[in-house]
Amino acid sequence: MSVPSEMSAQRGLLEFAADQKTFQIGGVGVGGQPGVQPTVLIGSIFYHGHKVVVDEEQGEFRAEEAEHVIREQDAYAEKTGNPCMLDVVGATPQALRKHLEFAARVSKAPLLIDGTTAEVRLAGLQYVAEAGLNDRVVYNSVQPEITDEELRAIQDAGVKSAILLTYYLLDFTAAGRVQAVRELLPKCQQAGIDQLLVDTCVLDLASFGSACGAIHTIKDQFGLPAGGGVHNAIAMWRGLKTKMGPHAYHSCIASAIASTVAVGGDFVLYGPAEDARHVFPAVAMMDTALSQLAMERDRRPVESHPRFRVG
């Protein structure tokens, strides 16, 4: 039987190395020790197949419906104290520019630049630079195969925040995800990306466990906020609805995302923004529970924490 190291023995459950980084992105804090900052929840909009989209290529959509989706996420963030960001997707350069402009006008939440190709994402970068949104956006994402051209474009646009996606095909284990951070971190720093959120890459149920394990190691070794697109584990679960019934989907979404918070996740991309009603209460519950652990360690949750709102 292995003996825990002196360092790990001194730290308790869900306690990481002291130098945990907390970033401020568009007024939203993310990172740090569990139970202090509320978990940041990120819903997606204008993705492929989204019901509000009318013409994916041209970026046409039903504005009233899209606005309702965005405002509902904002409302749940206000109710629970869990801040939100909006993952803004576009299939073409024209579409992404339109989507970003609309989202920035409707909500004050930070926005993720999420294009289906590097060309689309670069158009998003150009738009946010022109619109002066640099401090309010997160580039989604920096991956192991990213080109120098794309990194230069991020730097030229003055964008300082990005998601680092640990899609490391050489070793798609928890250890491989940590190695991806180790290799990409210097490149990101050279490009002026000071605020990195690490997405530990969930593709399906099988990869969910490895991603959760990587969250703990990445926070402990690098002090960076970590989390991920946990929604993929449920979306790719073949047989869920046929074997468990259609009602099982939303309960599993809420459970998967709350469990990510329970292992120390700082942010979660939870899938369609319409699922805010299922996700925010579950995460607010888990954050409130973890806040007690933080207080027993002489750490006080921030004033906007769910602990002070959901009771």
N, C-alpha and C positions, 0 to 999 in steps of 0.2 A: 504494500500500500504506500502511495506517495505521501510525502510529508509536505504541507504547505510552506511556502517561503515565509521568512519573518515579515516581509512587507505585506503579503496577502493576509497573514494571520492578524496583523494589527488593524487592517481595514475590515469593516463590517459588511454586511449584505448591502449591495447597491451603493457602495462608497468607492469612489475612484481617486486616483492621484490628485493631489491638492491643486495642481495648476490647470484646472478645467477652464477653458475659454468660454466666455459669453459674448456673443456678437450682437450688435444692434443693427438691424436691417430695416430701413423704412419705419423706424420707431418700434419695431418688434424685437424683443430679446429672445435669443435662442442659445441653449447650451448650459453648461455648469453642472453642479451636483443635483441629483434627482430630488424633487420636492421643493426646490427653491424657485426656479423659473417654471411657469406652466408650459406644457407641451404645445408646440406649434403644429397646427393642423392645416394641411394643404390640399384643397380640392381642385380638380381639373375641369376645364371648360373648353369648348370648341374642339374637342378631340374627335378622332375618326368615329363616325357613327353617332355622335351626339345629336340628340333630337332637335336642338335649337339651330343646328347648321342647315342651311338651305343649299348653298353651293360651296363645296369644300375648296375648289380651285380659286374662286373669286373672293372667298372670305365673306360671303353673304350669310346672314343669320337673322333669326327672329329676335329683334332687339328687346322687345318687352319681356319675352320669356327668359332671355339671357340675363337681363337686369334682375328679374325675380330670383333666379338661381344665385346670383352673386350677392344680392342683399340678404337672402336667407342665411348664407354662410356667415356674413357679417353679423347678423342678428344672434346667431348661436355663439359666436365668439364673444359678443357683448354679454350674453346671458351667463356663460360659463366662466369667462375669464381666460379661456384658451385662445391665444391669438391665432389669426388665420393668415395664410398667404393664398394666392390664386395662381395655379399652374395654367398658363395661357398657351394653348397649342395652336399651331398653324401648319397647314399642309404646303403652302406656297409662300414666297416672300410677301406678296401682296396681301394674302390672307392674314399672316401673322402681324403685319403692321396694323391692319384694321382691328384685329382682335385686341392687340395691346392698347391701342388708342381708346377703344371702347371701355375696356376693363379699368384703365387708369382714370377715366372720367367718372365711372359709376362708383368705384370703391377707393378707399385710401389704403387698402391692404397692399403689402409688397407683392410684386408680380414675378413669376418665373418665366423666363424666355425659353419656350419649349417648341422647337421646330422639328419636323420629321427628318430633315437633313441639315448638314452643316451650312449649306447655302441659305436655307430658310432662317436658321438661327443667326447668321451673319446679318441678314436683313433686319432681324429684330434688334440686334445690337446697334445698327445704324439708326434705327428709329428712336430708340431710347436715348441715344447720344443727342440727336436733334431735338428731342422733346424735353431734355434735361431731367430724365428719370433715372439717371445712373445710380443714385444712392438708394433707389427704391426697388431695384430689380436683382434677381438671382439668375445667373446663367445656368441652364439645365440642358446639358451637363458637360463636365470635363471627364473624359473616359481615357483609358490607357492608350488607345490608338489616335488620340487627338493630334492634329497637325500643328506645326509651328505657325502656319497662317491663321488658324483659328485662335490660337493663344494670343497672337499679335492683335487680332481684331478685338478681342476682349479687352486687352490693355489700351488700345487706341480709343475704344468707346468709353473708357474711364469706369468700367464696371469692376467693382472690388469684391463682389460676392458670387460664389458659384457652388453648385452641387458637384461633388466628386463622386462619380459612379464607379464602384469597384467591380466592374464587369471584366474580370481577369481570367480569360479563358485558359491561360497556361496552368492555372491551379484554382479551380472554382470551389475552394473550401474556405472555411473561416480564416485559416492562415493565409491563403492566397489573397483574400480580400485585404488583409492587413498589409501584405506585400505590395498590393496595388497602391495603397496610400503612400507607402514608403517611397515608391518610384515616382509617383506623380507630384508629391508635395513640393520638391524643389522646382519643378517646371511651373507650377502654379504661382509660387512665390516670385519667381523671376518675371512672370507676366503681371505682377502687381495684384494678384488675387489674394487679398489679405484674410478674407472671411470664407472659409471652406466648411460646407456642411457635407458630411460623408454619408452617402446612400450606400448601404451595404448589400444592395442588389438582390431583391427577391424576385425570382422568375416563376416559381410554383411552390407547392407545398414542400417538396423535397428540399428546396434551397432555403426555406424559411428558417429552419433551425440554424444553419450555418450563418445566415445573415444576423440572427439574434446573437449568436456567439461572438461574431465580429464586432458588434456594437460595443460590447463590454471591453474587448481588447483594444479597440481603436480609441475609445475614450480614455482608457487607462494609460496607453502608451503615448498618444499624441495630444490629448486634452481637447480634441476637436468635437464639436457637436455631431452626433451620429443618429441615424434613423434610416428611413427608406420607404420605398413604394410597396408597402405590405399588401395593398389591395390585390396585387398580382397573384398572391398565393391562393386567394379565393376565386378570382376571376378565371384562373386556369384549372380549377378543380373540376375535372370531368366527373360527372355522375352526382355532383352535389345536389342539384335540384331534382334529378330523376330518382335518386335513392333516398334522399333525406326530405324531399318536398321543397316547393318554391319558397316557403317561409324561412328555410334554413340560411338563405344567402345573407340576409342583413344581420342575423344574430352572429354568424361566423365572421363577417366583416368587423363588427364591433368587438368581438372577442379577440380577433387577431391583432387589431390595432391597440386595444387596451393591454394585451400581453407584451407588445413591443415596448410600451411605456413602462411596464413592470420590470423589464430587464435593463432599463436605463435609457431608452430612446428619447431623444430631445425633440424630434420632429417626425411627422408621418405624412407621406403622400397617400391619402386615403381613397383615391379614385374619383369617380364622378362627384362634383360638388353638391349634387342633389342628395347625396348620402349624409350630409351634415347632420340631419336630424337623428340619425342612428349613431354617429361616431362621437359627436361632441359630448353628449351625456356620459358615455362609457369612459372616455378619456378624462373628463372632469372628475369622475368618481375615482379613478386610479390616481390621478394627481393629488386629490385630497388625501387619499390614504398615504401616499408617499410623503406628503408634507409633514405628517406626524413624525415619521422617521427622521426627516431633516431637523425638525425642532428638537428632538431628543439628542441631536448632535450639535446643538447650539447654532443652528442655521435658521434664519427666519424667511419664510416665503415672501415674495414680493407682494405689494398691496393688492395687485390685480389678480392674485392667484385664485383658482377655483375654491380653495378652502374657505375663502371669505365671501363666496357668492352663491354656492349651490345648496347651502344648508337651509 
